[in-house]
Amino acid sequence: MLDSIPLFPGLPGGPELLIVLLIVVLLFGANKLPQLARSSG
């Protein structure tokens, strides 16, 4: 029973993470992503 509890509930898995990444690329453009990554941390 304990094996079915997710370690991080609410965080996206593999396919969901790819969809979120695709949406971010579409919103900000591929040229702005390195700049956003540098400014965020």
LINVEN-V698269 format. One record per residue. N is the residue number from 1. RES is the residue in one small letter. SS is DSSP state (h for helix, s for strand, l for the rest). Layout:
BEGIN
N;RES;SS / N;RES;SS
END
This chain:
BEGIN
1;m;l / 2;l;h / 3;d;h / 4;s;h / 5;i;l / 6;p;l / 7;l;l / 8;f;l / 9;p;l / 10;g;l / 11;l;l / 12;p;l / 13;g;l / 14;g;h / 15;p;h / 16;e;h / 17;l;h / 18;l;h / 19;i;h / 20;v;h / 21;l;h / 22;l;h / 23;i;h / 24;v;h / 25;v;h / 26;l;h / 27;l;h / 28;f;h / 29;g;l / 30;a;l / 31;n;l / 32;k;l / 33;l;h / 34;p;h / 35;q;h / 36;l;h / 37;a;h / 38;r;h / 39;s;h / 40;s;h / 41;g;l
END
